[in-house]
Amino acid sequence: MSDATRPVYLKLRDLIAAAIIEGRYREGEMLPSVRAFAAEQGANPLTVAKAYSQFQADGLIDVQRGVGMFVTPGAAARLRECERRRFLEHEWPAIRTRMDRLGIDTAALLDEA
């Protein structure tokens, strides 16, 4: 699915996941409120709530009524593993196919880096 056709809540979910993996939202820390994150991203609060609810369903955040939402212990490691798996299973094959089509050698590319 191209980024242009991808639902907004999934794009927001990716932003939140990246922030957790990178440590901008640390385990045990409170996430921005739905309204604050929506304002920051220029998104509808209901769309942000849908992204957050996915994290809650996956056990990556805990909701404390009246207080806020907190990143659960182990969330960063779980997200990193999930993102790694998604990259290797879905994104890398397409990249590899394009590299082959363009005659780019993987070993030579790594040597350049």
Secondary structure, 3 states (H helix, E strand, C coil): CCCCCCCHHHHHHHHHHHHHHCCCCCCCCECCCHHHHHHHHCCCHHHHHHHHHHHHHCCCEEEECCCEEEECCCHHHHHHHHHHHHHHHHHHHHHHHHHHHHCCCHHHHHHHC
